[in-house]
Amino acid sequence: MKPIHYAYLLRLWQAGTAENPTWRVSLEDPHTRQVIGFDNLEALNEYLQRLRSTTDQSPKIPDPERRTLL
């Protein structure tokens, strides 16, 4: 079986208010420059779980021509 690997630039930043902070996240593919945005850490985790469970094909990801928020 051929090893599978993924490389991303991970960005995390805090948004919201001091009383109600939330984390925003983006992953950027360094080869295609595609950026996938996430509203919270749970959405990032769900995406990574789907990515990990997909062994024979890439997960369905958004159009690389657009910044996408998941």
NUMAR-582312 format. One record per atom (N, C-alpha, C, O): z, x, y; atom name; residue in three letters; residue number from 1. Coordinates in steps of 0.001 Angstrom, whole numbers, m for minus. Each point is the difference from the previous one (the first is absolute). Example, Ala and Ser with C-alpha at 12.3 -4.5 7.8 and 13.67 -1.06 7.14 Angstrom:
BEGIN
((7800,13190,m5690),'N','Ala',1);
((0,m890,1190),'CA','Ala',1);
((0,900,1200),'C','Ala',1);
((665,1036,m19),'O','Ala',1);
((m1385,m1386,1069),'N','Ser',2);
((60,820,1190),'CA','Ser',2);
((730,m770,1090),'C','Ser',2);
((169,509,1108),'O','Ser',2);
END
This chain:
BEGIN
((0,836,m1180),'N','Met',1);
((0,m836,1180),'CA','Met',1);
((0,880,1242),'C','Met',1);
((792,935,113),'O','Met',1);
((m1684,m1245,808),'N','Lys',2);
((m107,768,1230),'CA','Lys',2);
((1176,m327,925),'C','Lys',2);
((301,m1173,217),'O','Lys',2);
((364,2190,327),'N','Pro',3);
((1110,m268,920),'CA','Pro',3);
((m489,m743,1244),'C','Pro',3);
((m1106,239,485),'O','Pro',3);
((1922,m1116,6),'N','Ile',4);
((m305,m755,1213),'CA','Ile',4);
((985,437,1074),'C','Ile',4);
((1199,121,m252),'O','Ile',4);
((m1711,110,1431),'N','His',5);
((903,306,1112),'CA','His',5);
((m553,m625,1275),'C','His',5);
((m1202,m221,142),'O','His',5);
((2098,m51,760),'N','Tyr',6);
((m345,m555,1302),'CA','Tyr',6);
((691,847,1055),'C','Tyr',6);
((1116,475,m205),'O','Tyr',6);
((m1785,m292,1329),'N','Ala',7);
((599,736,1112),'CA','Ala',7);
((m95,m865,1246),'C','Ala',7);
((m1062,m541,310),'O','Ala',7);
((2166,413,396),'N','Tyr',8);
((47,m785,1227),'CA','Tyr',8);
((874,711,1021),'C','Tyr',8);
((921,736,m354),'O','Tyr',8);
((m1220,m967,1611),'N','Leu',9);
((905,371,1075),'CA','Leu',9);
((846,m1240,265),'C','Leu',9);
((m534,m1061,323),'O','Leu',9);
((1840,1192,m457),'N','Leu',10);
((933,m1112,190),'CA','Leu',10);
((589,84,1397),'C','Leu',10);
((497,1049,410),'O','Leu',10);
((m553,m2162,321),'N','Arg',11);
((633,m74,1321),'CA','Arg',11);
((1005,m1144,m21),'C','Arg',11);
((m304,m1094,m475),'O','Arg',11);
((1494,1351,988),'N','Leu',12);
((1059,m1002,113),'CA','Leu',12);
((460,m45,1441),'C','Leu',12);
((160,1043,633),'O','Leu',12);
((56,m2245,m103),'N','Trp',13);
((566,m112,1330),'CA','Trp',13);
((817,m1281,95),'C','Trp',13);
((m262,m995,m676),'O','Trp',13);
((1250,1065,1533),'N','Gln',14);
((888,m1140,162),'CA','Gln',14);
((m535,m897,1110),'C','Gln',14);
((m372,468,1076),'O','Gln',14);
((341,m1764,m1360),'N','Ala',15);
((m466,m997,964),'CA','Ala',15);
((1078,m1067,133),'C','Ala',15);
((1064,95,m611),'O','Ala',15);
((m1350,m1098,1409),'N','Gly',16);
((978,m1064,177),'CA','Gly',16);
((975,334,1109),'C','Gly',16);
((m290,801,888),'O','Gly',16);
((1433,m1421,m956),'N','Thr',17);
((1014,194,1031),'CA','Thr',17);
((1181,766,m581),'C','Thr',17);
((89,213,m1209),'O','Thr',17);
((813,195,2090),'N','Ala',18);
((1203,700,m463),'CA','Ala',18);
((837,m909,m892),'C','Ala',18);
((643,469,m938),'O','Ala',18);
((m649,m1768,1229),'N','Glu',19);
((772,m950,m794),'CA','Glu',19);
((m691,m362,m1314),'C','Glu',19);
((658,m364,m975),'O','Glu',19);
((m1982,467,957),'N','Asn',20);
((m763,m379,m1192),'CA','Asn',20);
((m1104,1032,m273),'C','Asn',20);
((m1185,m311,117),'O','Asn',20);
((1578,1539,m481),'N','Pro',21);
((m1017,1031,m243),'CA','Pro',21);
((m755,m257,m1305),'C','Pro',21);
((530,m591,m941),'O','Pro',21);
((m1754,1042,914),'N','Thr',22);
((m806,m76,m1216),'CA','Thr',22);
((m853,1262,m75),'C','Thr',22);
((m273,631,1021),'O','Thr',22);
((m140,m271,m2212),'N','Trp',23);
((m830,1179,m192),'CA','Trp',23);
((m1441,m424,m218),'C','Trp',23);
((m276,m920,m770),'O','Trp',23);
((m625,1581,1437),'N','Arg',24);
((m1433,m156,m213),'CA','Arg',24);
((m479,1257,m719),'C','Arg',24);
((577,1078,144),'O','Arg',24);
((m1640,m1243,m917),'N','Val',25);
((m483,1107,m827),'CA','Val',25);
((m1520,m1,1),'C','Val',25);
((m623,m1060,48),'O','Val',25);
((28,2239,m100),'N','Ser',26);
((m1436,87,m253),'CA','Ser',26);
((m266,1143,m967),'C','Ser',26);
((720,998,m35),'O','Ser',26);
((m1770,m1176,m740),'N','Leu',27);
((m509,1042,m890),'CA','Leu',27);
((m1419,311,450),'C','Leu',27);
((m796,m911,225),'O','Leu',27);
((477,2193,m92),'N','Glu',28);
((m1357,399,365),'CA','Glu',28);
((m560,890,m1094),'C','Glu',28);
((618,992,m388),'O','Glu',28);
((m1792,m1357,m104),'N','Asp',29);
((m697,824,m976),'CA','Asp',29);
((m625,1167,758),'C','Asp',29);
((m836,m231,874),'O','Asp',29);
((1209,1476,m1174),'N','Pro',30);
((m513,1138,768),'CA','Pro',30);
((m1489,265,m209),'C','Pro',30);
((m622,697,801),'O','Pro',30);
((51,m1245,m1866),'N','His',31);
((m1422,225,m275),'CA','His',31);
((m881,m1028,699),'C','His',31);
((m1040,350,558),'O','His',31);
((1448,m1612,m584),'N','Thr',32);
((m812,m1068,589),'CA','Thr',32);
((473,m412,1380),'C','Thr',32);
((m725,m682,726),'O','Thr',32);
((1940,1090,m351),'N','Arg',33);
((643,m365,1266),'CA','Arg',33);
((374,m1485,44),'C','Arg',33);
((361,m514,1058),'O','Arg',33);
((m445,m163,m2180),'N','Gln',34);
((403,m1402,m68),'CA','Gln',34);
((1502,m102,222),'C','Gln',34);
((775,755,m587),'O','Gln',34);
((m369,m1690,1436),'N','Val',35);
((1413,m224,287),'CA','Val',35);
((375,m1392,m494),'C','Val',35);
((m671,m985,308),'O','Val',35);
((1742,921,m1072),'N','Ile',36);
((528,m1265,m481),'CA','Ile',36);
((1384,m155,608),'C','Ile',36);
((854,871,m169),'O','Ile',36);
((m625,m1965,871),'N','Gly',37);
((1280,m232,647),'CA','Gly',37);
((837,m1005,m765),'C','Gly',37);
((m527,m884,m675),'O','Gly',37);
((1830,1029,787),'N','Phe',38);
((944,m882,m688),'CA','Phe',38);
((1048,m469,993),'C','Phe',38);
((488,780,817),'O','Phe',38);
((m143,m2067,m894),'N','Asp',39);
((995,m583,902),'CA','Asp',39);
((1415,444,m303),'C','Asp',39);
((874,m60,865),'O','Asp',39);
((m643,511,m2103),'N','Asn',40);
((1362,375,m381),'CA','Asn',40);
((m53,897,m1236),'C','Asn',40);
((m1056,179,m607),'O','Asn',40);
((2189,371,253),'N','Leu',41);
((70,913,m1150),'CA','Leu',41);
((m255,m721,m1316),'C','Leu',41);
((m519,595,m944),'O','Leu',41);
((880,m1868,876),'N','Glu',42);
((m242,m765,m1231),'CA','Glu',42);
((m1497,m140,m271),'C','Glu',42);
((m435,99,m1147),'O','Glu',42);
((m354,m327,2196),'N','Ala',43);
((m1450,m112,m164),'CA','Ala',43);
((m590,1334,m459),'C','Ala',43);
((m902,25,m838),'O','Ala',43);
((1407,1080,1383),'N','Leu',44);
((m440,1324,m460),'CA','Leu',44);
((325,183,m1473),'C','Leu',44);
((m843,461,m770),'O','Leu',44);
((2054,m817,376),'N','Asn',45);
((411,146,m1388),'CA','Asn',45);
((m882,m827,m930),'C','Asn',45);
((m385,477,m1067),'O','Asn',45);
((61,m1704,1455),'N','Glu',46);
((m875,m843,m821),'CA','Glu',46);
((m1369,646,m167),'C','Glu',46);
((m558,0,m1097),'O','Glu',46);
((15,549,2180),'N','Tyr',47);
((m1298,668,m69),'CA','Tyr',47);
((59,1200,m950),'C','Tyr',47);
((m890,181,m831),'O','Tyr',47);
((1936,635,955),'N','Leu',48);
((123,1179,m858),'CA','Leu',48);
((185,m388,m1463),'C','Leu',48);
((m505,686,m888),'O','Leu',48);
((1220,m1772,629),'N','Gln',49);
((161,m477,m1380),'CA','Gln',49);
((m1355,m426,m572),'C','Gln',49);
((m314,306,m1150),'O','Gln',49);
((m490,m1017,1960),'N','Arg',50);
((m1347,m396,m453),'CA','Arg',50);
((m857,1226,m247),'C','Arg',50);
((m732,62,m988),'O','Arg',50);
((817,906,1873),'N','Leu',51);
((m775,1229,m139),'CA','Leu',51);
((384,732,m1281),'C','Leu',51);
((m867,480,m730),'O','Leu',51);
((2156,m397,461),'N','Arg',52);
((489,688,m1193),'CA','Arg',52);
((m421,m718,m1271),'C','Arg',52);
((m299,648,m1003),'O','Arg',52);
((269,m1974,1029),'N','Ser',53);
((m325,m753,m1213),'CA','Ser',53);
((m1501,m68,m259),'C','Ser',53);
((m425,m445,m1066),'O','Ser',53);
((m372,879,2024),'N','Thr',54);
((m1449,m10,m148),'CA','Thr',54);
((m446,1374,m478),'C','Thr',54);
((53,970,756),'O','Thr',54);
((m489,m884,m2001),'N','Thr',55);
((m377,1310,m525),'CA','Thr',55);
((m1496,181,m146),'C','Thr',55);
((m481,1132,51),'O','Thr',55);
((m273,m2203,m229),'N','Asp',56);
((m1431,166,m252),'CA','Asp',56);
((m849,m259,1235),'C','Asp',56);
((m1207,242,m26),'O','Asp',56);
((1806,m727,1106),'N','Gln',57);
((m738,m201,1240),'CA','Gln',57);
((975,m6,1168),'C','Gln',57);
((1202,m204,m175),'O','Gln',57);
((m1734,430,1357),'N','Ser',58);
((840,m40,1185),'CA','Ser',58);
((402,m1433,278),'C','Ser',58);
((m747,m926,m319),'O','Ser',58);
((1920,727,910),'N','Pro',59);
((385,m1359,361),'CA','Pro',59);
((m918,m522,1086),'C','Pro',59);
((m627,773,724),'O','Pro',59);
((554,m2072,m618),'N','Lys',60);
((m814,m598,1047),'CA','Lys',60);
((626,365,1341),'C','Lys',60);
((1110,m422,325),'O','Lys',60);
((m1846,1211,440),'N','Ile',61);
((511,401,1299),'CA','Ile',61);
((m979,m451,1072),'C','Ile',61);
((m1179,m207,m287),'O','Ile',61);
((1645,56,1498),'N','Pro',62);
((m828,m537,1070),'CA','Pro',62);
((m1163,904,379),'C','Pro',62);
((m64,1165,m392),'O','Pro',62);
((m837,m1726,1153),'N','Asp',63);
((m1185,686,509),'CA','Asp',63);
((409,1255,769),'C','Asp',63);
((805,m83,928),'O','Asp',63);
((m1352,1247,m1302),'N','Pro',64);
((397,1253,650),'CA','Pro',64);
((m449,92,1462),'C','Pro',64);
((448,893,719),'O','Pro',64);
((m1313,m1788,m271),'N','Glu',65);
((m457,29,1380),'CA','Glu',65);
((1023,m614,959),'C','Glu',65);
((m143,105,1219),'O','Glu',65);
((1170,m741,m1773),'N','Arg',66);
((973,m672,851),'CA','Arg',66);
((1408,494,m312),'C','Arg',66);
((304,410,m1121),'O','Arg',66);
((542,m461,2142),'N','Arg',67);
((1435,180,m234),'CA','Arg',67);
((485,m1304,m567),'C','Arg',67);
((m344,m1064,517),'O','Arg',67);
((1114,1114,m1539),'N','Thr',68);
((422,m1206,m684),'CA','Thr',68);
((1502,m73,m44),'C','Thr',68);
((674,1009,m208),'O','Thr',68);
((m146,m2201,402),'N','Leu',69);
((1429,m216,m81),'CA','Leu',69);
((280,m881,m1188),'C','Leu',69);
((m520,m1112,m91),'O','Leu',69);
((1342,1600,m826),'N','Leu',70);
((382,m776,m1174),'CA','Leu',70);
((1413,m488,156),'C','Leu',70);
((520,m679,m886),'O','Leu',70);
END
